[in-house]
Amino acid sequence: MRRETRKRAAGLLTIALFVAWARADEPPARPLRYKVEVAGSSVRWELPATFEPIKGVVPLFHGSIEAKPLSTGAWDVSARIVVPAAAMRTGNRRRDRTLREKVLETARYPEIAFELRQFTGDLSRFRPGQTFPVQIVGDLTVHGKTAAVQLPVDVSVFPKAVILTGSFPVHWKAYGLQDPSFPVVARAKETMLVVFRLRAVPVE
């Protein structure tokens, strides 16, 4: 009888430990809300050209990321990143003016925006100390035209912030942009590469 009791107790303990382990590996039950901060973030781009690539940075932007748990166990993830088009810099004032006035036409199209449409990833690993990959698909709007982009993103979770890193190509002709070739630099080519590191902090 005692042996049977010990076996039953051992079985209950095993079940309890399994449940505790499973719960520890579950994603947070509450919604996740973050805002993207310029401090600690960087966005840069590079456009191939005949003599040397045109390189630029995006010093200003803002955005938000939100993930809501669903009853199915999946997550509904939304995100929006907005860049003031006139803020982009290449390190050359004349080239920057051409970029603003003739290429991006920032007076007519003041914003460049990314809107998340599809998210694929395992948010059960969303805990401090974890880094994991996700796949996202979204709409990138430049110069008043929208085109879909798909890219992998690495998510690194820290106690007070989340770091998102990745890169993606931009086919500037798809957005109806004027040829961004500049004097001296010569003719620009396809395809622009955007590289980003975004630091997002929780919104209470």
Accessible surface in RSA format (square Angstrom, percent):
REM  Atomic radii and reference values for relative SASA: ProtOr
REM  Chains: A
REM  Algorithm: Lee & Richards
REM  Probe-radius: 1.40
REM  Slices: 20
REM RES _ NUM      All-atoms   Total-Side   Main-Chain    Non-polar    All polar
REM                ABS   REL    ABS   REL    ABS   REL    ABS   REL    ABS   REL
RES MET A   1   193.91 100.4 148.61  98.4  45.30 107.9 125.99 107.1  67.92  90.0
RES ARG A   2   195.00  81.9 191.12  97.4   3.87   9.2  63.87  87.3 131.13  79.5
RES ARG A   3   165.15  69.3 163.19  83.2   1.96   4.7  43.18  59.0 121.97  73.9
RES GLU A   4    99.59  57.2  98.31  74.4   1.28   3.0  30.18  58.4  69.41  56.7
RES THR A   5    78.84  56.1  75.65  76.7   3.19   7.6  62.76  84.3  16.08  24.3
RES ARG A   6   150.30  63.1 143.79  73.3   6.50  15.5  73.80 100.9  76.50  46.4
RES LYS A   7   129.35  63.1 117.18  71.9  12.18  29.0  72.31  65.1  57.04  60.8
RES ARG A   8   164.52  69.1 153.49  78.2  11.03  26.3  56.41  77.1 108.10  65.5
RES ALA A   9    56.48  51.9  48.66  75.1   7.82  17.8  52.30  73.7   4.18  11.1
RES ALA A  10    56.20  51.7  50.01  77.2   6.19  14.1  54.79  77.2   1.40   3.7
RES GLY A  11    31.97  39.4   0.00   N/A  31.97  39.4  31.00  85.1   0.97   2.2
RES LEU A  12   113.93  63.4 109.06  78.0   4.86  12.2 109.29  76.8   4.64  12.5
RES LEU A  13   109.40  60.9 105.06  75.2   4.34  10.9 108.65  76.3   0.75   2.0
RES THR A  14    88.78  63.1  86.75  87.9   2.03   4.8  62.58  84.1  26.21  39.6
RES ILE A  15   107.00  60.9 105.39  78.5   1.61   3.9 107.00  77.0   0.00   0.0
RES ALA A  16    56.57  52.0  45.05  69.5  11.52  26.2  52.16  73.4   4.41  11.7
RES LEU A  17   112.73  62.8 108.50  77.6   4.23  10.6 109.00  76.6   3.73  10.0
RES PHE A  18   127.52  63.8 121.65  75.4   5.86  15.3 126.85  76.9   0.66   1.9
RES VAL A  19    57.24  37.7  56.11  50.8   1.13   2.7  57.24  49.7   0.00   0.0
RES ALA A  20    58.87  54.1  47.47  73.3  11.40  25.9  53.86  75.8   5.02  13.3
RES TRP A  21   161.49  64.8 154.66  74.9   6.83  16.0 133.58  71.2  27.91  45.3
RES ALA A  22    29.65  27.3  27.35  42.2   2.30   5.2  27.97  39.4   1.69   4.5
RES ARG A  23   168.03  70.6 155.72  79.4  12.31  29.3  42.92  58.7 125.11  75.8
RES ALA A  24    70.34  64.7  48.69  75.1  21.64  49.2  61.98  87.3   8.35  22.1
RES ASP A  25    59.34  41.6  55.91  55.7   3.43   8.1   9.90  23.3  49.45  49.3
RES GLU A  26   100.18  57.5  89.14  67.4  11.05  26.3  27.86  53.9  72.33  59.1
RES PRO A  27    39.48  28.8  29.35  26.8  10.13  36.8  29.43  24.3  10.05  62.5
RES PRO A  28    40.19  29.3  27.21  24.8  12.98  47.2  39.19  32.4   1.00   6.2
RES ALA A  29    92.95  85.5  68.88 106.3  24.06  54.7  74.98 105.6  17.97  47.6
RES ARG A  30   163.41  68.6 158.62  80.9   4.79  11.4  65.47  89.5  97.94  59.4
RES PRO A  31    47.24  34.4  42.72  38.9   4.52  16.4  42.72  35.3   4.52  28.1
RES LEU A  32    10.82   6.0   9.74   7.0   1.07   2.7  10.39   7.3   0.42   1.1
RES ARG A  33   113.31  47.6 107.44  54.8   5.87  14.0  32.52  44.4  80.79  49.0
RES TYR A  34    31.41  14.7  29.04  16.5   2.37   6.2  10.15   7.6  21.26  26.2
RES LYS A  35    99.78  48.7  99.78  61.2   0.00   0.0  44.73  40.3  55.05  58.6
RES VAL A  36     9.83   6.5   0.00   0.0   9.83  23.7   0.00   0.0   9.83  26.7
RES GLU A  37    53.72  30.8  50.15  37.9   3.56   8.5  17.36  33.6  36.36  29.7
RES VAL A  38    62.68  41.2  55.67  50.4   7.00  16.9  55.67  48.4   7.00  19.0
RES ALA A  39    71.34  65.6  57.53  88.8  13.82  31.4  68.42  96.3   2.92   7.7
RES GLY A  40    44.30  54.6   0.00   N/A  44.30  54.6  30.24  83.0  14.06  31.5
RES SER A  41    20.35  17.2   0.00   0.0  20.35  46.9   0.74   1.6  19.60  27.5
RES SER A  42    58.54  49.5  53.01  70.7   5.53  12.7  42.40  90.3  16.14  22.6
RES VAL A  43    20.15  13.3  16.73  15.1   3.41   8.2  16.73  14.5   3.41   9.3
RES ARG A  44   128.69  54.0 128.69  65.6   0.00   0.0  38.27  52.3  90.42  54.8
RES TRP A  45    13.49   5.4   8.75   4.2   4.74  11.1  11.07   5.9   2.42   3.9
RES GLU A  46    66.18  38.0  65.20  49.3   0.98   2.3  12.11  23.4  54.07  44.1
RES LEU A  47     3.23   1.8   3.23   2.3   0.00   0.0   3.23   2.3   0.00   0.0
RES PRO A  48    47.00  34.3  43.97  40.1   3.04  11.0  47.00  38.8   0.00   0.0
RES ALA A  49    13.11  12.0   0.00   0.0  13.11  29.8   0.00   0.0  13.11  34.7
RES THR A  50    71.20  50.6  42.18  42.8  29.02  69.2  42.57  57.2  28.63  43.3
RES PHE A  51   159.84  80.0 126.12  78.1  33.71  87.7 128.67  78.0  31.17  89.2
RES GLU A  52   102.55  58.9 100.22  75.8   2.34   5.6  25.92  50.1  76.64  62.6
RES PRO A  53    54.45  39.7  44.06  40.2  10.39  37.8  44.06  36.4  10.39  64.6
RES ILE A  54     1.88   1.1   0.38   0.3   1.51   3.6   1.88   1.4   0.00   0.0
RES LYS A  55   124.33  60.7 118.65  72.8   5.68  13.5  61.56  55.4  62.78  66.9
RES GLY A  56     4.53   5.6   0.00   N/A   4.53   5.6   2.96   8.1   1.58   3.5
RES VAL A  57    74.70  49.2  74.70  67.6   0.00   0.0  74.70  64.9   0.00   0.0
RES VAL A  58    10.55   6.9   6.41   5.8   4.14  10.0   6.48   5.6   4.07  11.0
RES PRO A  59    57.04  41.6  42.84  39.0  14.21  51.6  53.40  44.1   3.65  22.7
RES LEU A  60   100.42  55.9 100.42  71.8   0.00   0.0 100.42  70.5   0.00   0.0
RES PHE A  61    12.28   6.1   2.25   1.4  10.03  26.1   3.48   2.1   8.80  25.2
RES HIS A  62   107.00  58.5 106.93  74.3   0.07   0.2  76.97  79.3  30.03  34.9
RES GLY A  63    12.04  14.9   0.00   N/A  12.04  14.9   5.59  15.3   6.46  14.5
RES SER A  64    61.30  51.8  60.95  81.3   0.35   0.8  34.27  73.0  27.03  37.9
RES ILE A  65    33.98  19.3  32.02  23.9   1.96   4.7  32.62  23.5   1.36   3.7
RES GLU A  66    43.78  25.1  43.15  32.6   0.63   1.5   8.03  15.5  35.75  29.2
RES ALA A  67     6.23   5.7   6.01   9.3   0.22   0.5   6.01   8.5   0.22   0.6
RES LYS A  68    96.32  47.0  96.32  59.1   0.00   0.0  39.81  35.8  56.51  60.2
RES PRO A  69    48.19  35.1  28.80  26.3  19.39  70.5  29.00  23.9  19.19 119.3
RES LEU A  70    85.81  47.8  72.98  52.2  12.83  32.3  76.86  54.0   8.96  24.1
RES SER A  71   126.03 106.5  75.97 101.4  50.06 115.3  59.57 126.9  66.46  93.1
RES THR A  72   116.73  83.0  75.36  76.4  41.37  98.6  82.65 111.0  34.08  51.5
RES GLY A  73    55.41  68.3   0.00   N/A  55.41  68.3  37.68 103.4  17.73  39.7
RES ALA A  74    54.87  50.5  43.64  67.4  11.23  25.5  52.95  74.6   1.92   5.1
RES TRP A  75    35.99  14.4  13.74   6.6  22.25  52.3  11.65   6.2  24.34  39.5
RES ASP A  76    76.92  53.9  70.87  70.5   6.05  14.3  11.45  27.0  65.47  65.3
RES VAL A  77    25.03  16.5   8.20   7.4  16.83  40.6   8.20   7.1  16.83  45.6
RES SER A  78    59.58  50.3  58.67  78.3   0.92   2.1  41.04  87.4  18.54  26.0
RES ALA A  79    16.55  15.2  11.15  17.2   5.40  12.3  14.82  20.9   1.74   4.6
RES ARG A  80    98.72  41.4  97.71  49.8   1.01   2.4  38.55  52.7  60.17  36.5
RES ILE A  81    26.34  15.0  25.28  18.8   1.06   2.6  25.28  18.2   1.06   2.9
RES VAL A  82     7.45   4.9   7.45   6.7   0.00   0.0   7.45   6.5   0.00   0.0
RES VAL A  83    17.89  11.8  17.89  16.2   0.00   0.0  17.89  15.5   0.00   0.0
RES PRO A  84    48.75  35.5  48.14  43.9   0.61   2.2  48.75  40.2   0.00   0.0
RES ALA A  85     1.64   1.5   1.16   1.8   0.47   1.1   1.16   1.6   0.47   1.3
RES ALA A  86    42.73  39.3  39.59  61.1   3.15   7.2  39.81  56.1   2.92   7.7
RES ALA A  87     8.24   7.6   3.36   5.2   4.88  11.1   7.81  11.0   0.43   1.1
RES MET A  88    18.21   9.4  17.96  11.9   0.25   0.6   9.67   8.2   8.55  11.3
RES ARG A  89   102.70  43.1 102.00  52.0   0.70   1.7  32.96  45.0  69.74  42.3
RES THR A  90    15.18  10.8   0.25   0.3  14.92  35.6   3.38   4.5  11.80  17.8
RES GLY A  91    82.15 101.3   0.00   N/A  82.15 101.3  44.00 120.7  38.15  85.4
RES ASN A  92    64.52  44.5  59.22  57.2   5.30  12.8   7.47  18.0  57.04  55.1
RES ARG A  93   214.42  90.0 205.17 104.6   9.26  22.0  77.26 105.6 137.17  83.1
RES ARG A  94   158.69  66.6 155.76  79.4   2.93   7.0  49.70  67.9 108.99  66.1
RES ARG A  95    41.15  17.3  37.97  19.4   3.18   7.6   8.13  11.1  33.02  20.0
RES ASP A  96     7.94   5.6   7.90   7.9   0.04   0.1   1.93   4.5   6.02   6.0
RES ARG A  97   112.75  47.3 112.75  57.5   0.00   0.0  28.15  38.5  84.60  51.3
RES THR A  98    36.29  25.8  33.92  34.4   2.37   5.6  16.08  21.6  20.22  30.6
RES LEU A  99    11.67   6.5  11.67   8.3   0.00   0.0  11.67   8.2   0.00   0.0
RES ARG A 100    66.64  28.0  66.52  33.9   0.13   0.3  11.78  16.1  54.86  33.2
RES GLU A 101   109.63  62.9  86.91  65.8  22.72  54.1  38.32  74.1  71.31  58.2
RES LYS A 102   123.53  60.3 115.08  70.6   8.45  20.1  62.56  56.3  60.97  64.9
RES VAL A 103     3.12   2.1   2.91   2.6   0.21   0.5   2.91   2.5   0.21   0.6
RES LEU A 104     8.04   4.5   7.41   5.3   0.63   1.6   7.41   5.2   0.63   1.7
RES GLU A 105    50.20  28.8  47.28  35.8   2.93   7.0  10.90  21.1  39.31  32.1
RES THR A 106    20.93  14.9  16.35  16.6   4.57  10.9   2.91   3.9  18.02  27.2
RES ALA A 107   105.79  97.3  64.34  99.3  41.45  94.3  76.71 108.0  29.08  77.0
RES ARG A 108   161.09  67.6 133.72  68.2  27.37  65.2  56.13  76.7 104.96  63.6
RES TYR A 109    52.27  24.4  47.60  27.1   4.66  12.1  30.99  23.3  21.28  26.2
RES PRO A 110    81.09  59.1  76.41  69.7   4.68  17.0  77.54  64.0   3.55  22.1
RES GLU A 111    87.58  50.3  78.08  59.1   9.49  22.6  21.35  41.3  66.23  54.1
RES ILE A 112    22.58  12.8  22.14  16.5   0.44   1.0  22.14  15.9   0.44   1.2
RES ALA A 113    12.02  11.1  10.77  16.6   1.26   2.9  11.49  16.2   0.54   1.4
RES PHE A 114    28.38  14.2  27.68  17.1   0.70   1.8  27.68  16.8   0.70   2.0
RES GLU A 115    50.58  29.0  50.46  38.2   0.12   0.3  10.21  19.8  40.36  33.0
RES LEU A 116    15.39   8.6   4.60   3.3  10.78  27.1   4.60   3.2  10.78  29.0
RES ARG A 117   153.88  64.6 118.30  60.3  35.58  84.7  45.09  61.6 108.79  65.9
RES GLN A 118   104.44  58.4  98.89  72.3   5.54  13.2  29.60  63.0  74.83  56.8
RES PHE A 119    50.91  25.5  23.76  14.7  27.15  70.7  23.76  14.4  27.15  77.7
RES THR A 120    80.46  57.2  75.46  76.5   5.00  11.9  64.01  86.0  16.44  24.9
RES GLY A 121    38.24  47.2   0.00   N/A  38.24  47.2  11.97  32.9  26.27  58.8
RES ASP A 122    77.97  54.6  70.70  70.4   7.27  17.2  36.70  86.4  41.27  41.2
RES LEU A 123    15.98   8.9  11.91   8.5   4.07  10.2  11.91   8.4   4.07  11.0
RES SER A 124    21.43  18.1  20.03  26.7   1.40   3.2  14.11  30.0   7.32  10.3
RES ARG A 125    89.51  37.6  89.51  45.6   0.00   0.0  24.99  34.2  64.52  39.1
RES PHE A 126    22.51  11.3  18.42  11.4   4.09  10.6  18.42  11.2   4.09  11.7
RES ARG A 127    76.37  32.1  75.78  38.6   0.59   1.4  39.46  53.9  36.91  22.4
RES PRO A 128    86.52  63.1  66.03  60.2  20.49  74.5  66.46  54.9  20.06 124.7
RES GLY A 129    72.87  89.9   0.00   N/A  72.87  89.9  40.23 110.4  32.65  73.1
RES GLN A 130    53.46  29.9  51.44  37.6   2.02   4.8   1.46   3.1  51.99  39.4
RES THR A 131    76.08  54.1  61.24  62.1  14.84  35.4  43.26  58.1  32.83  49.6
RES PHE A 132     3.80   1.9   2.13   1.3   1.67   4.3   3.80   2.3   0.00   0.0
RES PRO A 133    90.14  65.7  80.08  73.0  10.06  36.6  80.16  66.2   9.98  62.1
RES VAL A 134     6.74   4.4   3.31   3.0   3.43   8.3   6.48   5.6   0.26   0.7
RES GLN A 135    80.44  45.0  79.24  57.9   1.21   2.9  37.90  80.7  42.54  32.3
RES ILE A 136    24.08  13.7  23.80  17.7   0.29   0.7  24.08  17.3   0.00   0.0
RES VAL A 137    38.50  25.3  38.50  34.9   0.00   0.0  38.50  33.5   0.00   0.0
RES GLY A 138     0.11   0.1   0.00   N/A   0.11   0.1   0.08   0.2   0.03   0.1
RES ASP A 139    37.44  26.2  36.55  36.4   0.88   2.1   4.04   9.5  33.39  33.3
RES LEU A 140    12.79   7.1  12.79   9.2   0.00   0.0  12.79   9.0   0.00   0.0
RES THR A 141    40.54  28.8  40.54  41.1   0.00   0.0  26.84  36.1  13.69  20.7
RES VAL A 142    10.89   7.2  10.89   9.9   0.00   0.0  10.89   9.5   0.00   0.0
RES HIS A 143    23.05  12.6  17.82  12.4   5.23  13.4  17.04  17.6   6.01   7.0
RES GLY A 144    51.17  63.1   0.00   N/A  51.17  63.1  18.26  50.1  32.91  73.7
RES LYS A 145   105.29  51.4 101.58  62.3   3.71   8.8  53.44  48.1  51.85  55.2
RES THR A 146    80.92  57.6  46.93  47.6  33.99  81.0  31.27  42.0  49.65  75.1
RES ALA A 147    30.47  28.0  23.38  36.1   7.09  16.1  30.47  42.9   0.00   0.0
RES ALA A 148    77.20  71.0  47.57  73.4  29.63  67.4  47.67  67.1  29.53  78.2
RES VAL A 149    16.12  10.6   9.71   8.8   6.41  15.4  16.12  14.0   0.00   0.0
RES GLN A 150   124.84  69.8 101.58  74.2  23.26  55.4  22.42  47.7 102.43  77.7
RES LEU A 151     5.37   3.0   4.52   3.2   0.85   2.1   5.37   3.8   0.00   0.0
RES PRO A 152    76.64  55.9  74.48  67.9   2.16   7.9  74.74  61.7   1.90  11.8
RES VAL A 153     7.98   5.3   6.76   6.1   1.22   2.9   7.76   6.7   0.22   0.6
RES ASP A 154    70.43  49.3  69.36  69.0   1.07   2.5   8.21  19.3  62.22  62.1
RES VAL A 155    10.16   6.7  10.16   9.2   0.00   0.0  10.16   8.8   0.00   0.0
RES SER A 156    23.97  20.3  23.97  32.0   0.00   0.0   5.91  12.6  18.06  25.3
RES VAL A 157     5.46   3.6   3.33   3.0   2.12   5.1   3.33   2.9   2.12   5.8
RES PHE A 158   106.05  53.1 101.39  62.8   4.66  12.1 101.47  61.5   4.58  13.1
RES PRO A 159   110.24  80.3  80.23  73.1  30.01 109.1  82.07  67.8  28.16 175.0
RES LYS A 160   167.53  81.7 161.80  99.3   5.73  13.6 105.61  95.1  61.92  66.0
RES ALA A 161     9.62   8.8   7.86  12.1   1.76   4.0   8.01  11.3   1.60   4.2
RES VAL A 162     6.44   4.2   6.44   5.8   0.00   0.0   6.44   5.6   0.00   0.0
RES ILE A 163    15.29   8.7  15.00  11.2   0.29   0.7  15.00  10.8   0.29   0.8
RES LEU A 164    24.64  13.7  24.64  17.6   0.00   0.0  24.64  17.3   0.00   0.0
RES THR A 165    47.26  33.6  46.28  46.9   0.97   2.3  34.55  46.4  12.71  19.2
RES GLY A 166    19.67  24.3   0.00   N/A  19.67  24.3  17.29  47.5   2.38   5.3
RES SER A 167    47.19  39.9  38.56  51.5   8.63  19.9   5.84  12.4  41.35  57.9
RES PHE A 168    25.16  12.6  23.31  14.4   1.85   4.8  25.16  15.3   0.00   0.0
RES PRO A 169    71.34  52.0  66.98  61.1   4.36  15.8  66.98  55.3   4.36  27.1
RES VAL A 170    12.41   8.2  10.75   9.7   1.66   4.0  12.41  10.8   0.00   0.0
RES HIS A 171    97.62  53.4  95.54  66.4   2.08   5.3  67.27  69.3  30.35  35.3
RES TRP A 172    11.63   4.7  11.63   5.6   0.00   0.0  11.63   6.2   0.00   0.0
RES LYS A 173   135.80  66.2 117.83  72.3  17.96  42.8  65.65  59.1  70.14  74.7
RES ALA A 174    62.74  57.7  30.26  46.7  32.48  73.9  43.51  61.3  19.23  51.0
RES TYR A 175     4.76   2.2   4.76   2.7   0.00   0.0   2.26   1.7   2.50   3.1
RES GLY A 176    41.18  50.8   0.00   N/A  41.18  50.8  23.57  64.7  17.61  39.4
RES LEU A 177    24.23  13.5  11.44   8.2  12.80  32.2  11.51   8.1  12.72  34.2
RES GLN A 178    97.87  54.7  85.32  62.4  12.55  29.9  39.76  84.6  58.10  44.1
RES ASP A 179    55.03  38.5  42.35  42.2  12.68  30.0  29.31  69.0  25.73  25.7
RES PRO A 180     6.58   4.8   6.36   5.8   0.21   0.8   6.58   5.4   0.00   0.0
RES SER A 181    33.53  28.3  16.59  22.1  16.93  39.0  16.92  36.0  16.60  23.3
RES PHE A 182    12.33   6.2   7.03   4.4   5.30  13.8  10.20   6.2   2.13   6.1
RES PRO A 183    88.71  64.7  69.34  63.2  19.38  70.4  81.02  66.9   7.69  47.8
RES VAL A 184   140.18  92.2 112.42 101.8  27.76  66.9 125.06 108.7  15.12  41.0
RES VAL A 185    10.18   6.7   8.77   7.9   1.41   3.4  10.18   8.8   0.00   0.0
RES ALA A 186    31.72  29.2  16.98  26.2  14.74  33.5  31.72  44.7   0.00   0.0
RES ARG A 187   145.50  61.1 142.41  72.6   3.09   7.4  52.65  72.0  92.85  56.3
RES ALA A 188     6.77   6.2   0.00   0.0   6.77  15.4   0.00   0.0   6.77  17.9
RES LYS A 189   100.38  49.0  94.81  58.2   5.57  13.3  53.26  47.9  47.12  50.2
RES GLU A 190    60.71  34.9  34.94  26.4  25.76  61.3  30.20  58.4  30.50  24.9
RES THR A 191    39.22  27.9  25.30  25.6  13.93  33.2  12.74  17.1  26.48  40.0
RES MET A 192    33.63  17.4  33.37  22.1   0.26   0.6  23.06  19.6  10.56  14.0
RES LEU A 193    81.01  45.1  80.51  57.6   0.50   1.3  80.51  56.5   0.50   1.3
RES VAL A 194    19.33  12.7  19.33  17.5   0.00   0.0  19.33  16.8   0.00   0.0
RES VAL A 195    38.92  25.6  38.11  34.5   0.81   2.0  38.11  33.1   0.81   2.2
RES PHE A 196    22.21  11.1  18.02  11.2   4.19  10.9  19.37  11.7   2.85   8.1
RES ARG A 197   101.83  42.8 101.72  51.9   0.10   0.2  36.16  49.4  65.67  39.8
RES LEU A 198    15.02   8.4  15.02  10.7   0.00   0.0  15.02  10.6   0.00   0.0
RES ARG A 199    68.33  28.7  68.33  34.8   0.00   0.0   8.71  11.9  59.62  36.1
RES ALA A 200     0.65   0.6   0.65   1.0   0.00   0.0   0.65   0.9   0.00   0.0
RES VAL A 201    19.44  12.8  19.44  17.6   0.00   0.0  19.44  16.9   0.00   0.0
RES PRO A 202    54.43  39.7  41.50  37.8  12.93  47.0  41.50  34.3  12.93  80.4
RES VAL A 203    73.11  48.1  56.21  50.9  16.90  40.7  59.40  51.6  13.71  37.2
RES GLU A 204   195.37 112.2 131.40  99.4  63.98 152.3  96.05 185.8  99.33  81.1
END  Absolute sums over single chains surface
CHAIN  1 A    12613.4      10660.1       1953.3       7335.2       5278.2
END  Absolute sums over all chains
TOTAL         12613.4      10660.1       1953.3       7335.2       5278.2
